[in-house]
Amino acid sequence: MKKRVIFIIGLILLLVIQGQVYAAPFINYFTETPIIDSLSSTCWGAADVGPRDQSNGLEDRTMSKYCYWDGGIIKGEDGRYHMFASRWDQSAGHNGWFGSAAIHATSTNLYGPYTDQGLCWPNDQAVKAITWFPFNLKMGGMLLLLVKQGVRQIFLFPILLMDLGQSWAV
């Protein structure tokens, strides 16, 4: 089973790699996040965090409906940025993340703000507590690799999106 999973991951990566990757020191991959809107010191979070821009990423500014986490971003053929993330109902508190649902969000800017477009599948089809790895395919469309963690188990869900709004399991 382990060899099969490694083979599938390798095959997926082989299909989606679109160029040569050059190594650099790890610190070179850290850059400042640009300020999109204005800095706020009245938004949620710990006092030590300080002012921050709520337009970076995906956020419910009112903290009344959803909490968001994770999120893989990819630029689509439509020129927009697509974030595949997870959300849970704010009313469930922080431990509500155990019931996270898979969502799709879009932005015209890499850094946001992103707009929640809704669940990836009707009733989320019981895909909970996931991490996303999106890839553009040379043949067109996107491949989403979802990782779902269970008790002492990790499940991989490759999803092929040829047209946003329709998905097929690979």
Salt bridges, closest charged atoms under 4 A:
ASP37 OD2 - ARG61 NH2 3.57
GLU59 OE1 - ARG52 NH1 2.91
ASP78 OD2 - ARG80 NE 2.92
ASP78 OD1 - HIS82 NE2 3.08
ASP116 OD2 - ARG87 NH1 2.59
ASP124 OD2 - LYS128 NZ 3.86
